[in-house]
Amino acid sequence: MRTEVAEDGTGTGGGPGLAEWALRAVGAADLDALVEIRAEVMRADLERLGRYDERRVRRRMRDSFSPAHTSVILSGGALAGCVTLRPAEDGGHWLEHFYLAPRHQGRGLGGAVLRSLLERANGRPVRLHVLRGSAAQRLYARHGFAVEDEGPVDVLMVRPPGVAGPGAAPATPGTAPRRLRAERGGPGRPPSGR
C-alpha cells in the first residue's frame, strides 16, 4: 500500500494497522514529552553500546533542540514522536531526532514519515547519524541511505542526490561529499546528540 501524503503533512496507508498520521509544528509544551520518548527509544541501544546515562540522554536533546525545523508526529491524533529536518550548509538536509514511541513502531509509520520527509528534501542530499547496530539503520538503508562513516557509537549515513524512492538500492559508500572533521572526530560529523 502506498502512503499518500497531503501538503498539510497528513497521510494514511503504509501498512496494516497504520492509523492516519500527521506532522505538526512543535511547541514549547511538547519538549518534555519528546525528551522522554527519546530516552525510552534510545535506552536499549545505548545500554548495548555501554553509553546510557539517564541525564545525558535527555540533556542532549534539550541542548540540540531546533524548534524551527522540528515536527511532532501524530498517529490517530495521539503524540507518537518527533523528527527534525534541518537545512545543511551544502543545500541538503540533516535528519535528526527521529523518534517514535515504541507503541507506534513496527506498523509502517516510520517509513511513511520518512518518505514524506524525503519528498520535502526534493532530491537534495540528506544526512543523519544513527546508533551503530540499531534497527533504525536498516530502515534508512531501505530508503536509499548508505553508510558514509562509522564510529564506535554512531554511523553517519547519507542519501545522495538522485537516489530513487524506497526500495531502491542503497547508494555506494563514499559518494557523498566529505566535510572537515568536527567535534566528534569523523568526516562530516556535527555533534551527534548522543
N, C-alpha and C positions, 0 to 999 in steps of 0.2 A: 504494500500500500504506500503510495507516495504522500508525503506531507505537503499540504497546501498551506502556505504562509501568506497572510494578508499584509498589506503595507503597514497596518497598525500593530504588527508583531504578533497577531493571534494565529494559531494553527490548530489543525486536527490531523488525525491519522498518524501513521508511522509504525503501527504495530498493534497487536491485540492488547487491550487494556489501557491504551494511551488515551487519557482524557483530553478534552480541549485545553489548550495551554496558551499562555500569553507572556510577553515581556512588557514590563513597565519600568519607568524611571525609578531608581532607588531613592528613598527618602531617608532623612536622618534617623527616623524612628525604626528603620529596618536594620540598622547596623548591628545591634546586639544579637538579634536572631540569626543574622547571616554569619557572624563570628562563631556562634555556637554550631551552626551547620558545618562550617569549615572544620572546626575542632573535631566533630564527630566523624566526618567523612575522611579526614586525613589520619586519624589516630592509628588505625591498624597498619597502614603503610609506614608511617613514621616510627612506630614501635618496631616493625620488622627491620627497619634501617638503623635502629638504635638512636633515633633523633627526636623522639617525642618529649616535649616539655609542655605541660598544660598551659602555662602562662605565655610562653613564646609563640605557640601556635595561634593564639588569639591576638597577641600584640602585633605579630607580623601582618595580619590582615588590616588591623586598625592603622598601622603605620603606612601601608601602601594603598589604602583605600582611595579610589578615584571616582567620586560620585558622578562626575560629568560623563563618564564613559561606562558606568555600571548599570546593569538592568537586573531587576528582580524577576525570577522565573515563577510564574503561577501555573498550577496544574489543577484543573477543576475548581478554580477560584482560590485555592489554598497556596500559601507560600511553599515553594518546592526547592528554591535555591537561588543562585545568582550567577552572573557572568559579566566580565569586563572585556570590552573590545576597544583597546586604546590605540590611537594613531602612533605609528613608528616614524622615526626620523627619515626613513627612506621612502615614505609614501605608502608603506604596507601597514600592518597592524600587529599588535601584541594581544593574544588571547590570554586573559588572566582570571584568576578567582572563579573558575567554572566549577561550581559545586552543586550537587543535587543531594538532598536529604536521602538517606538510604531507602526510605519507604517509597521514593519516587524513582529509584534506579531499576534497571532491568526491564523496562517496558517500552523503550524506544524514545523516551523524552529527551535524553541527552543527545542522541543522533539527530532528532528533529530540530532541537535548538541549534546545534552545531551547523546543520545545513542552512538554517536561516541566517546565521552569522556569516557563513562563508559567502552566501549570496550578497550580503551587505559589503563584504570586502571587495566585491566587483573585480575578481581576478588578480588582485594585488597579493603580494606575499603575506602570509600570516605565520607568526612565530609564537611558540609557547614553551614553558617549562612544565615537565610532568615528573612525578616521583618515579625513580627507577623501579621497574617491575610492577607498576600499578596497572590495574585493569583499564584505566583511562588511556594508557599508552596504546592499547590495541584499538580503542575507539578512534583515536586520532589517526592511526595508521590506515584504518578502513576508509577514512575521509581524505586520503592523499597526503598526509604528513609523513615526513621521513626524518630519521634521526640525523641531526647535524653535528651534535657533540654530546658526549656523556661524561658526567662526573660521578663521584661516589654516591651522591644523593639524587641529583637532578639529571634529566635528559632534556636537551634542547631539541625541539622538533620544529620543522619548517614545512609549510605548504607553499611551494614556489608558485609564481605566476603561471597561468596556463594549465594547471592541473585540472583534469576533468572532475566531475562530481563524485559523490560517494560510490564506492565500488571500483574506482579507478586504481590502477597500480600505484603504489606509493612512489614518490619521487626518489631519484637516486641521491644517496647521501652526498653532501658536498656541493649541491647545485645552488644553494642559496649563498648570497654574498656573506663573507665573514667580516666581522667588525672587530675593533680593538678589544682586548681583554678588559673586562670591567671588574667590579668589586669582587665577584665570586671566582675570578681567575679563568674563565672559559671564554672562547670566542663568542662574540655576540651576546654576552650574558649581562643583562642588567641584574640588580639584586633580585633573587627569585622569590622572596617572600616565604621561604621555608622557615 
